[in-house]
Amino acid sequence: MALGAADGINENYAGAEDWIFLGTCGEDCMATSEEFRRLAQYGVATIYEAGQRRGLIDIELRQIIRASRVAGPAYTVLLGPKGNRAVHEAMKYVAPGEVLVIAVEEPEPIALIGELLALQAKQAGVAGILIDGAVRDLDAIGELGLPIWARWVRARGAAKNDVSSLDIPVEIGGVVINPGDTVILDSDGGVVVSEDRVGDILMLAEQREKNENAVRPRLAGGEFTFDLYGLGKE
């Protein structure tokens, strides 16, 4: 399904089929919009496998907008315990097309994003939001159409007096995410690709996709991956 401003999506979003939201970035960015599109279409699992199984955000994530996909450069936020003051501040600085990445020093099920912050993020044109914490106001966010991935869903609110930082390296799910790294999110979770690896990863993902496409007709014809992959050989 193609989405655009007329469908309630901010004009800064690059809506495409299957709810794909694409990132954009400035002159210093090493990746292009076309590369973000291809990363989103290949998806988390293919990019993770093509990248030698590196960069996986290895936690369970709730995909708030079903079937949504995101690929774009990270704008990072690091929060102190139980607070979300820096998320409010980040809304002033996050650029259109960026993926807002919210990390927490001590993750727990406290809502770091709700309807009002989601509305600001949408107006800012963010490609999507990754939260190492909770989200609330799901019905309202669903109406906004803002792609969000969160660790939990909870109504419990955050304080606003925490010590926090913007635009610095953060860690979520065992992977370090630097500002500007490409974050890919879909129904399988999330994976991170550093700026300097995007081109190489895309080439490897393309080859992996070709290999899988060649196998599919044989599986449909009754053959087995156990045999095709030589898994029975000593």
ZADO-1210 file (C-alpha; in nm, 4 decimals, padded with zeros to 6 digits):
<atoms>
<atom x="00.0000" y="00.0000" z="00.0000" code="MET" pos="1"/>
<atom x="00.1476" y="00.3340" z="-00.1006" code="ALA" pos="2"/>
<atom x="00.1280" y="00.6077" z="00.1625" code="LEU" pos="3"/>
<atom x="00.1771" y="00.9790" z="00.1254" code="GLY" pos="4"/>
<atom x="00.0722" y="01.3093" z="00.2770" code="ALA" pos="5"/>
<atom x="-00.2842" y="01.2532" z="00.1610" code="ALA" pos="6"/>
<atom x="-00.3019" y="00.9363" z="00.3698" code="ASP" pos="7"/>
<atom x="-00.2206" y="01.1197" z="00.6911" code="GLY" pos="8"/>
<atom x="00.1551" y="01.0707" z="00.6713" code="ILE" pos="9"/>
<atom x="00.3786" y="01.3766" z="00.7109" code="ASN" pos="10"/>
<atom x="00.5168" y="01.4919" z="00.3748" code="GLU" pos="11"/>
<atom x="00.8715" y="01.4324" z="00.5010" code="ASN" pos="12"/>
<atom x="00.8002" y="01.0608" z="00.5056" code="TYR" pos="13"/>
<atom x="00.8916" y="00.8608" z="00.1975" code="ALA" pos="14"/>
<atom x="00.6011" y="00.6187" z="00.2136" code="GLY" pos="15"/>
<atom x="00.6184" y="00.3152" z="-00.0138" code="ALA" pos="16"/>
<atom x="00.4619" y="-00.0260" z="-00.0470" code="GLU" pos="17"/>
<atom x="00.3997" y="-00.2276" z="00.2689" code="ASP" pos="18"/>
<atom x="00.4368" y="00.0749" z="00.4952" code="TRP" pos="19"/>
<atom x="00.8041" y="00.1385" z="00.4207" code="ILE" pos="20"/>
<atom x="00.9355" y="00.4611" z="00.5737" code="PHE" pos="21"/>
<atom x="01.2686" y="00.5686" z="00.4315" code="LEU" pos="22"/>
<atom x="01.5376" y="00.7802" z="00.5878" code="GLY" pos="23"/>
<atom x="01.7145" y="01.0785" z="00.4426" code="THR" pos="24"/>
<atom x="02.0212" y="01.2626" z="00.5657" code="CYS" pos="25"/>
<atom x="02.2395" y="01.5624" z="00.4943" code="GLY" pos="26"/>
<atom x="02.5454" y="01.6236" z="00.2821" code="GLU" pos="27"/>
<atom x="02.7773" y="01.4416" z="00.5234" code="ASP" pos="28"/>
<atom x="02.5769" y="01.1187" z="00.5019" code="CYS" pos="29"/>
<atom x="02.7451" y="00.8285" z="00.3221" code="MET" pos="30"/>
<atom x="02.4173" y="00.6487" z="00.2368" code="ALA" pos="31"/>
<atom x="02.1566" y="00.7528" z="-00.0187" code="THR" pos="32"/>
<atom x="01.7770" y="00.7372" z="-00.0121" code="SER" pos="33"/>
<atom x="01.7922" y="00.4577" z="-00.2686" code="GLU" pos="34"/>
<atom x="02.0236" y="00.2586" z="-00.0415" code="GLU" pos="35"/>
<atom x="01.7851" y="00.3089" z="00.2508" code="PHE" pos="36"/>
<atom x="01.5004" y="00.1839" z="00.0297" code="ARG" pos="37"/>
<atom x="01.6907" y="-00.1308" z="-00.0625" code="ARG" pos="38"/>
<atom x="01.7908" y="-00.1983" z="00.2976" code="LEU" pos="39"/>
<atom x="01.4279" y="-00.1686" z="00.4101" code="ALA" pos="40"/>
<atom x="01.3077" y="-00.3986" z="00.1331" code="GLN" pos="41"/>
<atom x="01.5669" y="-00.6672" z="00.2034" code="TYR" pos="42"/>
<atom x="01.4678" y="-00.6514" z="00.5684" code="GLY" pos="43"/>
<atom x="01.6274" y="-00.7209" z="00.9032" code="VAL" pos="44"/>
<atom x="01.6870" y="-01.0953" z="00.8662" code="ALA" pos="45"/>
<atom x="01.8534" y="-01.0705" z="00.5239" code="THR" pos="46"/>
<atom x="02.0695" y="-00.7739" z="00.6247" code="ILE" pos="47"/>
<atom x="02.1736" y="-00.9483" z="00.9461" code="TYR" pos="48"/>
<atom x="02.2722" y="-01.2683" z="00.7651" code="GLU" pos="49"/>
<atom x="02.4413" y="-01.0819" z="00.4786" code="ALA" pos="50"/>
<atom x="02.6400" y="-00.8790" z="00.7312" code="GLY" pos="51"/>
<atom x="02.8016" y="-01.1902" z="00.8819" code="GLN" pos="52"/>
<atom x="02.5456" y="-01.1892" z="01.1628" code="ARG" pos="53"/>
<atom x="02.6619" y="-00.8576" z="01.3027" code="ARG" pos="54"/>
<atom x="02.4589" y="-00.5647" z="01.4290" code="GLY" pos="55"/>
<atom x="02.1497" y="-00.7479" z="01.5558" code="LEU" pos="56"/>
<atom x="01.9476" y="-00.5604" z="01.8191" code="ILE" pos="57"/>
<atom x="01.9091" y="-00.8730" z="02.0274" code="ASP" pos="58"/>
<atom x="01.6021" y="-00.7973" z="02.2367" code="ILE" pos="59"/>
<atom x="01.2333" y="-00.8615" z="02.1815" code="GLU" pos="60"/>
<atom x="01.0713" y="-00.5569" z="02.0227" code="LEU" pos="61"/>
<atom x="00.7025" y="-00.4708" z="01.9877" code="ARG" pos="62"/>
<atom x="00.6198" y="-00.3427" z="01.6388" code="GLN" pos="63"/>
<atom x="00.3445" y="-00.0873" z="01.7014" code="ILE" pos="64"/>
<atom x="00.2419" y="-00.0328" z="01.3373" code="ILE" pos="65"/>
<atom x="00.1940" y="-00.3780" z="01.1886" code="ARG" pos="66"/>
<atom x="00.3905" y="-00.4522" z="00.8679" code="ALA" pos="67"/>
<atom x="00.5848" y="-00.1249" z="00.8900" code="SER" pos="68"/>
<atom x="00.9480" y="-00.1090" z="00.7765" code="ARG" pos="69"/>
<atom x="01.2076" y="00.1594" z="00.8422" code="VAL" pos="70"/>
<atom x="01.5630" y="00.2258" z="00.7275" code="ALA" pos="71"/>
<atom x="01.7443" y="00.5486" z="00.8055" code="GLY" pos="72"/>
<atom x="02.0264" y="00.7206" z="00.9954" code="PRO" pos="73"/>
<atom x="02.0187" y="00.7147" z="01.3745" code="ALA" pos="74"/>
<atom x="01.9661" y="01.0176" z="01.5940" code="TYR" pos="75"/>
<atom x="02.0497" y="00.8888" z="01.9411" code="THR" pos="76"/>
<atom x="01.9234" y="00.9717" z="02.2892" code="VAL" pos="77"/>
<atom x="02.0605" y="00.8289" z="02.6142" code="LEU" pos="78"/>
<atom x="01.8292" y="00.8562" z="02.9144" code="LEU" pos="79"/>
<atom x="01.8964" y="00.8242" z="03.2830" code="GLY" pos="80"/>
<atom x="01.6851" y="00.5940" z="03.4995" code="PRO" pos="81"/>
<atom x="01.3055" y="00.6444" z="03.4964" code="LYS" pos="82"/>
<atom x="01.3133" y="00.9678" z="03.2938" code="GLY" pos="83"/>
<atom x="01.2505" y="01.0999" z="02.9421" code="ASN" pos="84"/>
<atom x="01.3509" y="01.4668" z="02.9580" code="ARG" pos="85"/>
<atom x="01.5956" y="01.4288" z="02.6695" code="ALA" pos="86"/>
<atom x="01.3249" y="01.2820" z="02.4453" code="VAL" pos="87"/>
<atom x="01.1381" y="01.6122" z="02.4764" code="HIS" pos="88"/>
<atom x="01.4608" y="01.7988" z="02.3989" code="GLU" pos="89"/>
<atom x="01.5443" y="01.5721" z="02.1039" code="ALA" pos="90"/>
<atom x="01.2252" y="01.6770" z="01.9251" code="MET" pos="91"/>
<atom x="01.3864" y="02.0172" z="01.8686" code="LYS" pos="92"/>
<atom x="01.6900" y="01.8679" z="01.6953" code="TYR" pos="93"/>
<atom x="01.6012" y="01.5401" z="01.5229" code="VAL" pos="94"/>
<atom x="01.6038" y="01.5893" z="01.1456" code="ALA" pos="95"/>
<atom x="01.3530" y="01.4690" z="00.8872" code="PRO" pos="96"/>
<atom x="01.4287" y="01.1141" z="00.7778" code="GLY" pos="97"/>
<atom x="01.6257" y="01.0181" z="01.0883" code="GLU" pos="98"/>
<atom x="01.5428" y="00.7203" z="01.3089" code="VAL" pos="99"/>
<atom x="01.5067" y="00.8364" z="01.6678" code="LEU" pos="100"/>
<atom x="01.6927" y="00.5835" z="01.8849" code="VAL" pos="101"/>
<atom x="01.6107" y="00.6032" z="02.2569" code="ILE" pos="102"/>
<atom x="01.8474" y="00.4121" z="02.4842" code="ALA" pos="103"/>
<atom x="01.8291" y="00.3927" z="02.8636" code="VAL" pos="104"/>
<atom x="02.1039" y="00.3387" z="03.1190" code="GLU" pos="105"/>
<atom x="01.8776" y="00.0992" z="03.3114" code="GLU" pos="106"/>
<atom x="01.5909" y="-00.0160" z="03.0836" code="PRO" pos="107"/>
<atom x="01.2591" y="-00.0847" z="03.2542" code="GLU" pos="108"/>
<atom x="00.8924" y="-00.0815" z="03.1496" code="PRO" pos="109"/>
<atom x="00.8305" y="00.2920" z="03.1758" code="ILE" pos="110"/>
<atom x="00.6601" y="00.4773" z="02.8898" code="ALA" pos="111"/>
<atom x="00.9156" y="00.7018" z="02.7204" code="LEU" pos="112"/>
<atom x="00.6919" y="00.7903" z="02.4248" code="ILE" pos="113"/>
<atom x="00.3197" y="00.8647" z="02.4238" code="GLY" pos="114"/>
<atom x="00.0788" y="01.0405" z="02.1934" code="GLU" pos="115"/>
<atom x="00.2110" y="01.3970" z="02.2390" code="LEU" pos="116"/>
<atom x="00.5756" y="01.3065" z="02.1811" code="LEU" pos="117"/>
<atom x="00.4755" y="01.0840" z="01.8897" code="ALA" pos="118"/>
<atom x="00.2884" y="01.3768" z="01.7346" code="LEU" pos="119"/>
<atom x="00.5992" y="01.5958" z="01.7637" code="GLN" pos="120"/>
<atom x="00.8127" y="01.3235" z="01.6085" code="ALA" pos="121"/>
<atom x="00.5756" y="01.2873" z="01.3184" code="LYS" pos="122"/>
<atom x="00.5718" y="01.6619" z="01.2605" code="GLN" pos="123"/>
<atom x="00.9526" y="01.6576" z="01.2671" code="ALA" pos="124"/>
<atom x="00.9417" y="01.3961" z="00.9883" code="GLY" pos="125"/>
<atom x="01.1302" y="01.1187" z="01.1676" code="VAL" pos="126"/>
<atom x="01.1397" y="00.7910" z="00.9772" code="ALA" pos="127"/>
<atom x="01.0627" y="00.5888" z="01.2893" code="GLY" pos="128"/>
<atom x="01.1427" y="00.5412" z="01.6585" code="ILE" pos="129"/>
<atom x="01.3308" y="00.2640" z="01.8403" code="LEU" pos="130"/>
<atom x="01.2747" y="00.2588" z="02.2178" code="ILE" pos="131"/>
<atom x="01.4664" y="00.0531" z="02.4739" code="ASP" pos="132"/>
<atom x="01.1732" y="00.1090" z="02.7060" code="GLY" pos="133"/>
<atom x="00.7960" y="00.1301" z="02.6853" code="ALA" pos="134"/>
<atom x="00.5421" y="00.3118" z="02.4715" code="VAL" pos="135"/>
<atom x="00.1813" y="00.4023" z="02.5511" code="ARG" pos="136"/>
<atom x="-00.1244" y="00.5564" z="02.3807" code="ASP" pos="137"/>
<atom x="-00.1166" y="00.2867" z="02.1130" code="LEU" pos="138"/>
<atom x="-00.4557" y="00.3692" z="01.9620" code="ASP" pos="139"/>
<atom x="-00.3612" y="00.7342" z="01.9088" code="ALA" pos="140"/>
<atom x="-00.0183" y="00.6420" z="01.7720" code="ILE" pos="141"/>
<atom x="-00.1838" y="00.3951" z="01.5367" code="GLY" pos="142"/>
<atom x="-00.3982" y="00.6766" z="01.4004" code="GLU" pos="143"/>
<atom x="-00.0864" y="00.8892" z="01.3521" code="LEU" pos="144"/>
<atom x="00.0742" y="00.6089" z="01.1523" code="GLY" pos="145"/>
<atom x="00.4120" y="00.6654" z="01.3168" code="LEU" pos="146"/>
<atom x="00.6325" y="00.3506" z="01.3030" code="PRO" pos="147"/>
<atom x="00.7565" y="00.2657" z="01.6534" code="ILE" pos="148"/>
<atom x="00.9396" y="-00.0352" z="01.7941" code="TRP" pos="149"/>
<atom x="00.9486" y="-00.0641" z="02.1735" code="ALA" pos="150"/>
<atom x="01.0594" y="-00.3169" z="02.4287" code="ARG" pos="151"/>
<atom x="00.7365" y="-00.2927" z="02.6286" code="TRP" pos="152"/>
<atom x="00.3895" y="-00.1414" z="02.6269" code="VAL" pos="153"/>
<atom x="00.3049" y="00.0240" z="02.9597" code="ARG" pos="154"/>
<atom x="00.0913" y="00.3125" z="03.0810" code="ALA" pos="155"/>
<atom x="00.3398" y="00.3924" z="03.3606" code="ARG" pos="156"/>
<atom x="00.4834" y="00.7392" z="03.2964" code="GLY" pos="157"/>
<atom x="00.8387" y="00.8725" z="03.3111" code="ALA" pos="158"/>
<atom x="00.9886" y="01.1488" z="03.5239" code="ALA" pos="159"/>
<atom x="01.1480" y="01.4527" z="03.3600" code="LYS" pos="160"/>
<atom x="01.4401" y="01.5269" z="03.5904" code="ASN" pos="161"/>
<atom x="01.6884" y="01.2660" z="03.4667" code="ASP" pos="162"/>
<atom x="02.0426" y="01.3380" z="03.3492" code="VAL" pos="163"/>
<atom x="02.0649" y="01.2460" z="02.9828" code="SER" pos="164"/>
<atom x="02.2530" y="01.3048" z="02.6560" code="SER" pos="165"/>
<atom x="02.1833" y="01.3581" z="02.2873" code="LEU" pos="166"/>
<atom x="02.3631" y="01.2467" z="01.9714" code="ASP" pos="167"/>
<atom x="02.6179" y="01.0145" z="02.1327" code="ILE" pos="168"/>
<atom x="02.6983" y="00.6423" z="02.0910" code="PRO" pos="169"/>
<atom x="02.4436" y="00.4252" z="02.2739" code="VAL" pos="170"/>
<atom x="02.3901" y="00.0533" z="02.3255" code="GLU" pos="171"/>
<atom x="02.0669" y="-00.1390" z="02.2771" code="ILE" pos="172"/>
<atom x="02.0329" y="-00.5158" z="02.2704" code="GLY" pos="173"/>
<atom x="02.4065" y="-00.5742" z="02.2787" code="GLY" pos="174"/>
<atom x="02.4906" y="-00.3540" z="01.9786" code="VAL" pos="175"/>
<atom x="02.6454" y="-00.0071" z="01.9814" code="VAL" pos="176"/>
<atom x="02.4549" y="00.2473" z="01.7718" code="ILE" pos="177"/>
<atom x="02.6496" y="00.5558" z="01.6685" code="ASN" pos="178"/>
<atom x="02.4857" y="00.8744" z="01.5430" code="PRO" pos="179"/>
<atom x="02.4444" y="00.8331" z="01.1677" code="GLY" pos="180"/>
<atom x="02.4554" y="00.4522" z="01.1692" code="ASP" pos="181"/>
<atom x="02.1791" y="00.3002" z="00.9575" code="THR" pos="182"/>
<atom x="01.9002" y="00.1398" z="01.1592" code="VAL" pos="183"/>
<atom x="01.6712" y="-00.1108" z="00.9851" code="ILE" pos="184"/>
<atom x="01.3469" y="-00.2130" z="01.1584" code="LEU" pos="185"/>
<atom x="01.0648" y="-00.4452" z="01.0532" code="ASP" pos="186"/>
<atom x="00.8514" y="-00.7328" z="01.1812" code="SER" pos="187"/>
<atom x="01.1644" y="-00.9331" z="01.2723" code="ASP" pos="188"/>
<atom x="01.3097" y="-00.6647" z="01.4999" code="GLY" pos="189"/>
<atom x="01.6099" y="-00.4445" z="01.4271" code="GLY" pos="190"/>
<atom x="01.9638" y="-00.4455" z="01.2922" code="VAL" pos="191"/>
<atom x="02.2304" y="-00.1771" z="01.2698" code="VAL" pos="192"/>
<atom x="02.4760" y="-00.1152" z="00.9853" code="VAL" pos="193"/>
<atom x="02.7624" y="00.1303" z="01.0227" code="SER" pos="194"/>
<atom x="02.7859" y="00.4032" z="00.7594" code="GLU" pos="195"/>
<atom x="03.0983" y="00.2609" z="00.5985" code="ASP" pos="196"/>
<atom x="02.9458" y="-00.0877" z="00.5509" code="ARG" pos="197"/>
<atom x="02.6206" y="00.0025" z="00.3737" code="VAL" pos="198"/>
<atom x="02.7486" y="-00.0533" z="00.0195" code="GLY" pos="199"/>
<atom x="02.9150" y="-00.3847" z="00.1003" code="ASP" pos="200"/>
<atom x="02.6125" y="-00.5111" z="00.2923" code="ILE" pos="201"/>
<atom x="02.3822" y="-00.4286" z="00.0023" code="LEU" pos="202"/>
<atom x="02.5974" y="-00.6274" z="-00.2402" code="MET" pos="203"/>
<atom x="02.5975" y="-00.9263" z="-00.0068" code="LEU" pos="204"/>
<atom x="02.2232" y="-00.8960" z="00.0529" code="ALA" pos="205"/>
<atom x="02.1578" y="-00.8866" z="-00.3205" code="GLU" pos="206"/>
<atom x="02.3568" y="-01.2073" z="-00.3697" code="GLN" pos="207"/>
<atom x="02.1781" y="-01.3754" z="-00.0799" code="ARG" pos="208"/>
<atom x="01.8419" y="-01.2756" z="-00.2276" code="GLU" pos="209"/>
<atom x="01.9421" y="-01.4197" z="-00.5678" code="LYS" pos="210"/>
<atom x="02.0487" y="-01.7445" z="-00.4053" code="ASN" pos="211"/>
<atom x="01.7191" y="-01.7764" z="-00.2175" code="GLU" pos="212"/>
<atom x="01.5166" y="-01.6897" z="-00.5276" code="ASN" pos="213"/>
<atom x="01.6949" y="-01.9690" z="-00.7149" code="ALA" pos="214"/>
<atom x="01.6074" y="-02.2200" z="-00.4434" code="VAL" pos="215"/>
<atom x="01.2376" y="-02.1337" z="-00.4029" code="ARG" pos="216"/>
<atom x="01.1144" y="-02.3033" z="-00.7240" code="PRO" pos="217"/>
<atom x="01.3014" y="-02.6203" z="-00.6305" code="ARG" pos="218"/>
<atom x="01.1413" y="-02.6237" z="-00.2846" code="LEU" pos="219"/>
<atom x="00.8006" y="-02.5651" z="-00.4434" code="ALA" pos="220"/>
<atom x="00.8782" y="-02.8628" z="-00.6653" code="GLY" pos="221"/>
<atom x="00.9256" y="-03.0897" z="-00.3657" code="GLY" pos="222"/>
<atom x="01.3001" y="-03.0769" z="-00.2992" code="GLU" pos="223"/>
<atom x="01.4435" y="-03.0214" z="00.0492" code="PHE" pos="224"/>
<atom x="01.6964" y="-02.7725" z="00.1872" code="THR" pos="225"/>
<atom x="01.8554" y="-03.0619" z="00.3767" code="PHE" pos="226"/>
<atom x="01.9627" y="-03.2029" z="00.0404" code="ASP" pos="227"/>
<atom x="02.0162" y="-02.8777" z="-00.1508" code="LEU" pos="228"/>
<atom x="02.2465" y="-02.7416" z="00.1193" code="TYR" pos="229"/>
<atom x="02.4344" y="-03.0660" z="00.1596" code="GLY" pos="230"/>
<atom x="02.3446" y="-03.0938" z="00.5262" code="LEU" pos="231"/>
<atom x="02.3603" y="-03.4724" z="00.5191" code="GLY" pos="232"/>
<atom x="02.7271" y="-03.4832" z="00.4230" code="LYS" pos="233"/>
<atom x="02.9827" y="-03.5785" z="00.6843" code="GLU" pos="234"/>
</atoms>
